Structures are given as structure tokens and as C-alpha cells.
Amino acid sequence: MAPSVRTILLVDDSPDDCFLFEEALKAAGAKASFRTMGTGEEAIAYLSGEGKYSNRDKWPEPDIVFLDVKLPLRSGFEVLERLRGQGVGTFPVVLMMSASLDPGDVKRAYQLRANGYLLKPGSFDELVELLRSFDSLWLRGSLFPAP
């Protein structure tokens, strides 16, 4: 049986986007523990369980990561490359998010083994609809390996 609550990590440097994402997740009816990180460096530390993130009861490994392509200090691509290349974390799902329609960005995301590349929705209602689909497929419909 799938756990009733999954942990989602959103890595995005925009506090407004993080707030809207969390509100849209609630509006979509998704049951998830939600964390945010504002930089690629922070995300790597959290996902690696380093420093203040070593307590996994307080900072559980995410089941799903939404990773913005354009981040300060390290891009989302650099974070993804580190995660997949060094086996950081045990989560199976990383979804890249961007406003970019650049085919090169899409190709690079999949070359680095992202599970998906999502275009950031243009409105709150579109974000809610995207997260409803996400909830149905990934939160309630998918099985994950045990840690």
C-alpha cells in the first residue's frame, strides 16, 4: 500500500512561485508534505542530508522533486547532474520546471535523466490543473521503492 503522504521538494528561487505552488497543491487536493529550497546549493545539501539537513525525521528525503531550471549559484541542470551522477538521495522522480521552450533545455533535462520537463503554467488555475494530474499519477497512482 502506498503511503498516505509523500514528501515533495520544490527548488525555486522565487518566493512568490513557491507560495503559489503550495497554494495550488492544496487547491488540487494533493496530500503531501511540502518543502522548498531557494538555491541549488541548498537543495544539494538537503538532498545529501548534510549539515542542518542531516536529521531525516525533520528533513525527510523527498519522494518527488520539482526543480527550476534557472537557479542562483547552480542551475537546475547542475543540481540534476549532481543528483543523478553521484546517487544523492533515493527519490525516483525529478521533474524539471521552466518557462523556457528551448528544445536544447528539454533535451538536456532528459539527457541528465529527469523524469519530466514541465512548462510553468501561466495562471494559478492552470497550475492547479497541472497539480491535479500530478496528484492522480504520482502521489496516488505510483509505487515507490522503500528507503
Helices and strands as residue ranges (DSSP letters): E 6-11, H 15-27, E 32-37, H 40-48, G 51-53, E 64-68, H 76-86, E 93-98, H 103-111, E 116-119, H 124-134, I 135-139
